[in-house]
Amino acid sequence: ARGFMPGTTAAGQPAATDSRQAVIAIDPATGALQAIAGDAVSPHSTGTLAQPLIYLTALSQGYNAATLTLDVPSIYLQDGRPFSPRNADGDFLGPLRLRESMAAARVVPATQVLSWVGGGQVMATARALGLEPGTTVPDLTFPTTGFPASLLDLGRAFAAIGNGGRMAGFTSNEAPNGTLPRPATIRRIVTADGGESYAYEPTTHEMLSPEPAHLLTDIWSDTEARCPTGSCPDWPALPGGQPAAVVTGESVVTGESTDGSWALGYTPDTLIGVLAGSDAADIWRGLMAWSAESKPVATWPRPDGLRAVDVCAMSGLLPSRRSDCPTVREWFVPGTEPSGIDNMVRVVTVNRETGRLATIFTPPHLIERRTYIDYPPEATAWAKEAGIEPPPTEYDTIRRIPTRADGAELAIEPWSVVSGQWSVIGSAG
């Protein structure tokens, strides 16, 4: 409905209240609170919605959107006991670039990145965005449990990211220095005689550098990265092709129920956040599609400091001239571009009948070029379980070359490594 009163049904009757149901709408550029319904100020477990803070911390530490992560069975040592993270769907997708892991909200790669950056640094990132995650350093379950936060506070933080790292809103003149702006609820105050006694003027506070803020927006709005295997439900497009940056999450499971379902997403002029018992993403899609109607398509301006580099889609490293790795264009904060050359994608010549590496003794008509992926050691077990053929390691059989009787022979096994002195036995005549 275009006009609805929070706390009532369509018939105007009091509605049943649920602290897990709330909706907010904020203008990221001005911090104006455009709509609020339900309890948007009570804290709830963020669950998987906390994962963006892990990746933001990594981007701030020099990692980049092409950094290779592993969505494979992994074991960590936590409190002296083994811990194995699991994805919500129970599947493992193998090596993924950080962009893909973040957009698809994969738990296992998020745990790996958390082990790189440290839980204390992630909490510092949360506080830098105006959140209050507490003082406890999170363990490796953080990508699924998160920390308590309200929908309004999360909306304010994500609106700042969508505004290029700048938090906009209202700040009282009496507020101490360093006080962050809060969402504004009053636009104008007009006196009885028609005079204007107050007009809202937003203040801004830089929360993030514009480059990592834009990278987050770019990743969340990347529909292809959201489905790295290409086999997930289509994300409904907004009217007119309006791009939207979206992040969803499920709160930690407690017993037979969850603490809620989250969906926050924004266009350049509107952020909508939804907290619901379930299906928050569906509610968000409906509200954002309605909000985007009859509006011109807008995009987020890309900071001049970001640099575009073509990288190998498999490893995130610079493509090798000797391989056929497909490339993707990625954006980097200057100084974080990859310098290594891809060594995962290998093109080798093999004997097509035996599958072994070809040699100078392999008949030319049996030689063909094949492309293989040489996975990191941590992913070899996953690749074998997935039925992915590894690159061959054995050389093709060397055919015996006939020699004259009593000819000289150096008795060395093919492909063996030799050194020192060896005897030549036989006649050299």
Secondary structure, DSSP 8 states (H G I E B T S, - for coil): --S--TTB-TTS-B----TT-EEEEE-TTT-BEEEEEE--SS-EE-GGGGHHHHHHHHHHTT--TT-EEEES---EEETTEEE----TTS---EEEEHHHHHHTT-HHHHHHHHHHH-HHHHHHHHHHTT----S----TTHHHH--EE-HHHHHHHHHHHHTTTEEEEB--TTS-TT---B-B---EEE-TTS-EEEE---EEEE-S-HHHHHHHHHHHT-HHHH-TTS-S------GGG---EEEEEE--EETTEES-EEEEEE-SS-EEEEEESS-HHHHHHHHHHHHHTT---------TT-EEEEEETTTSSB--TTS---EEEEEE-TT-S--SB--SEEEEEEETTT-SB--TTS-GGGEEEEEEE---GGGHHHHHHTT------SB---------TTB-B----TT----S----BSB--
